[in-house]
Amino acid sequence: MRVIYDQKTDTLTIILSDAPVTESDEDKPGIILDYDASGNVVSLEILDASRRVIQPTRMEYELAGQPA
């Protein structure tokens, strides 16, 4: 998994898989889901990220049930 924030385009992208994207869907305005040929989510794009995410340049990673 990779997370990329592009300051120029103000886009936050979360890549879940390296599978080729065969379909994209903007289900909600500014939120784009990319799918592979089997219908699995490959990535998520958040447009105008600085307005939608508190700190798009900061990321925390946590395993559920593990001490912080």
N, C-alpha and C positions, 0 to 999 in steps of 0.2 A: 504494500500500500504506500502511496506517495501523496503528499499534499503540496500543492503549488499555489502561491499567491503572486499574481502578476499586478504590480502597482500601476503599470501603464494602462492596462485595461480594467483595473479594479475587479479582477476575476479570481475567485477562489475555486480551485479544482481539486477534488479528491478522487484519486485513481485507485480503484479496487482490484483491477485485473489488467493484464496486458493484452487481453483478447481484442481483436478488431471490433470497432464500433460499426454496427450495421443499421442502427436506428437511434434517433434522438427525439426526445419528447419534452416540451416545455409545459409540464403539467400545471405548474403555478407560474405566474409572471416572475421572470428572473431566476427560476430554478430549472436547470436542464438536466435530465437524466439520459445517459447514453447506455444502450443495450447491445449485447452481442447477438449472434444469430440464433441462440437458444432462448433469448428473452431475459438473460441474466443482466443485472446492472453492472456496467463496467466502470462508469465514473459519474460524478455529480459535479455540476458547475453552478456556482452561485455568482450571478452578475451583480454589479454594484455592491460588492462584498463589504466595503467600508461602511455602508449604510445598514447592512443586514447582520453583520457579525461584529461583536464588541471589539475584538482585537484580531483582525485578519492576519497579522504578522506573528501572532503568538499561538503556540499549540501545546496542549498537554496530552499525554498518552497515559492511559491507566488500564490495568487489568482488573476486572471485577473480582472482588473477594481478596485482593492482595493489599497489604499495607501500603500506604502512600509514601 
